[in-house]
């Protein structure tokens, strides 16, 4: 394949732009904020699960407290009615009177036991409320960190996208100025050779594979026409001659 020396030189410009675009793409996907956000999001998910569990516990305790307080109130009302009957003097039978007095004593004990239950439930509910408050604060803190990291990531991504956009436009101009067959070969080799399809011959060394040409290869390069598109014998990339080739 033949191509004007100037076109071959521009191929190096195209290669530089492709490497720059690859670097920008890698930098965009490797921003430290990505890992930071992922880690924080996992923490946030765990905290939210714990918060839901604490809220559920607090809600259960609230219902349990309401039920226990209602039980206390019912016993208190029953005891008040019995006491009123006792105080009224309407009960004349000694046996009935004794039974009523026993029931009042029993109700007083029952009320005390239920009030103890209410206190125990209140303590558990208070503990759950404190847990809910603590977890709510932690969720908010982690969410703020996620928001901050997301803002930094988006800002960095915007800058990289802007730079990539500029490089893409430059690439389009350079690629559009090259012969179609040369560009096709370059793109094919670039895909095969890890993103590098053309390399400079610098001081008798291929900048693609970093290997120095032997004397036979050097003589072949010297004998080749300036229009001849050369290939490195080692890596098979397009080998571009410049004033720094050392020939």
C-alpha positions in Angstrom: 0.0 0.0 0.0 1.2 3.5 -0.8 0.3 6.8 0.9 1.8 10.2 0.8 4.4 10.8 3.6 2.2 13.7 4.9 -0.8 11.4 5.2 1.4 8.9 7.1 2.5 11.6 9.5 -1.1 12.6 10.0 -1.8 9.0 10.9 0.3 9.6 14.0 -1.9 12.6 14.9 -4.9 10.3 14.5 -3.2 7.7 16.7 -2.5 10.3 19.4 -6.2 11.4 19.4 -7.4 7.8 19.6 -5.1 7.2 22.6 -6.3 10.4 24.2 -10.0 9.3 23.7 -9.2 5.9 25.2 -7.5 7.5 28.2 -10.5 9.8 28.7 -12.9 6.9 28.5 -10.9 4.9 31.0 -10.6 7.9 33.3 -14.3 8.4 33.2 -15.1 4.8 34.2 -12.3 4.8 36.8 -13.2 7.9 38.7 -12.8 7.3 42.4 -16.3 8.6 43.0 -17.8 5.5 41.3 -16.3 3.2 44.0 -17.2 5.7 46.7 -20.8 5.9 45.7 -21.1 2.2 45.4 -19.7 1.6 48.9 -21.9 4.4 50.4 -25.0 3.0 48.6 -24.4 -0.4 50.2 -24.1 1.3 53.6 -27.2 3.3 52.9 -29.2 0.1 52.0 -28.1 -1.6 55.2 -29.0 1.4 57.3 -32.4 1.8 55.7 -33.1 -1.9 56.4 -32.1 -1.3 60.0 -34.2 1.8 60.1 -37.3 0.0 58.8 -36.8 -2.7 61.5 -36.5 -0.1 64.2 -39.6 1.7 63.0 -41.5 -1.5 62.9 -40.4 -2.3 66.4 -41.4 1.2 67.6 -44.8 0.8 65.9 -45.3 -2.7 67.5 -44.4 -1.3 70.9 -46.8 1.6 70.4 -49.7 -0.8 69.7 -48.6 -3.0 72.7 -48.5 0.0 74.9 -51.9 1.2 73.9 -53.3 -2.3 74.5 -51.6 -2.5 77.9 -52.9 0.9 78.9 -56.4 -0.1 77.9 -56.1 -3.2 80.0 -55.0 -1.0 83.0 -57.9 1.3 82.4 -60.4 -1.5 82.3 -59.1 -3.0 85.6 -59.1 0.5 87.2 -62.7 1.1 86.1 -63.8 -2.3 87.4 -62.1 -1.7 90.7 -63.7 1.8 91.0 -67.1 0.2 90.4 -66.5 -2.5 93.0 -65.2 0.1 95.5 -68.3 2.2 94.9 -70.6 -0.8 95.6 -68.6 -1.5 98.7 -68.8 2.1 99.9 -72.5 2.3 99.2 -73.4 -0.2 101.9 -75.8 -1.9 99.6 -74.3 -5.3 100.1 -75.6 -6.9 103.3 -74.5 -10.5 102.8 -71.2 -11.1 104.7 -70.2 -13.7 102.0 -70.9 -11.3 99.2 -69.1 -8.6 101.0 -66.0 -10.8 101.5 -66.0 -11.8 97.9 -66.2 -8.2 96.8 -63.3 -7.2 99.1 -61.2 -10.1 97.7 -62.0 -9.0 94.1 -60.9 -5.5 94.9 -57.6 -6.8 96.3 -57.2 -9.0 93.3 -57.9 -6.1 90.9 -55.4 -3.9 92.7 -52.7 -6.6 92.2 -53.8 -7.1 88.6 -53.6 -3.3 88.0 -50.1 -3.2 89.5 -49.0 -6.1 87.3 -50.4 -4.4 84.2 -48.9 -1.1 85.1 -45.5 -2.9 85.3 -46.2 -4.2 81.8 -47.0 -0.7 80.6 -43.7 0.6 82.0 -41.7 -2.3 80.5 -43.3 -1.6 77.1 -42.7 2.1 77.4 -39.0 1.5 78.0 -38.8 -0.8 75.0 -40.6 1.8 72.9 -38.3 4.6 74.1 -35.3 2.5 73.2 -36.8 1.8 69.8 -37.5 5.5 69.3 -33.9 6.4 70.1 -32.7 3.8 67.6 -35.0 5.2 65.0 -33.7 8.7 65.7 -30.1 7.5 65.5 -30.6 5.6 62.3 -32.5 8.4 60.7 -29.6 10.7 61.4 -27.1 8.2 60.0 -29.2 7.6 56.9 -29.3 11.4 56.3 -25.5 11.6 56.8 -24.7 8.8 54.3 -27.2 10.2 51.8 -25.5 13.6 52.1 -22.1 11.9 51.4 -23.7 10.2 48.3 -25.1 13.4 47.1 -21.7 15.1 47.5 -19.8 12.3 45.7 -22.4 12.2 43.0 -22.0 15.9 42.4 -18.2 15.5 42.2 -18.6 12.6 39.8 -21.0 14.4 37.6 -18.7 17.5 37.5 -15.7 15.4 36.6 -17.7 13.4 34.0 -18.9 16.7 32.4 -15.3 17.9 32.1 -14.1 14.6 30.6 -17.1 14.5 28.2 -16.3 18.0 27.1 -12.7 17.1 26.5 -13.6 13.9 24.7 -16.1 15.8 22.5 -13.3 18.2 21.4 -10.9 15.3 20.7 -13.7 13.5 18.7 -14.2 16.5 16.5 -10.5 16.8 15.9 -10.3 13.1 15.1 -13.1 13.4 12.5 -11.2 16.2 10.8 -7.9 14.2 10.7 -9.6 11.0 9.7 -11.5 12.8 6.9 -8.2 14.0 5.4 -6.7 10.5 5.1 -7.0 8.1 2.2 -9.8 5.6 2.8 -7.6 2.5 2.3 -5.0 3.8 4.8 -7.6 4.7 7.3 -9.3 1.3 6.9 -6.0 -0.5 7.5 -5.2 1.6 10.5 -8.6 1.1 12.1 -8.3 -2.7 11.6 -4.8 -2.8 13.1 -5.9 -0.6 16.0 -8.7 -3.0 16.9 -6.2 -6.0 16.7 -3.3 -4.4 18.5 -4.8 -3.0 21.7 -5.8 0.4 20.4 -2.5 1.2 18.6 -2.6 0.8 14.8 0.3 3.1 13.8 3.6 3.8 15.5 6.5 6.1 14.9 9.9 4.8 13.9 12.1 6.6 16.4 15.9 6.1 16.4 15.5 2.8 14.6 13.0 1.5 17.2 9.3 0.9 16.7 7.4 2.9 19.3 4.5 0.4 19.1 6.3 -2.7 20.4 9.5 -0.9 21.7 11.8 -3.2 19.7 14.7 -1.9 17.7 15.0 -2.9 14.1 17.9 -5.1 13.1 20.3 -4.1 10.4 18.4 -6.0 7.7 15.1 -4.3 8.6 16.8 -0.9 8.7 18.2 -1.4 5.2 14.8 -2.4 3.9 13.3 0.7 5.4 16.0 2.8 3.9 15.4 1.3 0.5 11.6 1.7 0.6 10.0 4.5 -1.3 8.7 7.4 0.9 5.2 6.6 -0.3 5.4 3.0 0.8 3.3 2.2 3.9 5.7 0.1 6.1 4.7 -2.4 8.7 6.7 -3.4 11.8 8.1 -6.9 11.4 7.5 -7.6 15.1 4.1 -6.1 15.9 2.7 -5.6 12.4 1.6 -2.1 13.1 2.0 0.6 10.5 5.5 2.0 10.9 5.7 5.7 10.2 9.0 7.3 9.2 9.9 10.8 10.5 13.0 13.0 10.7 13.7 11.3 14.0 13.8 7.8 12.6 17.6 7.6 12.7 17.9 6.3 9.2 
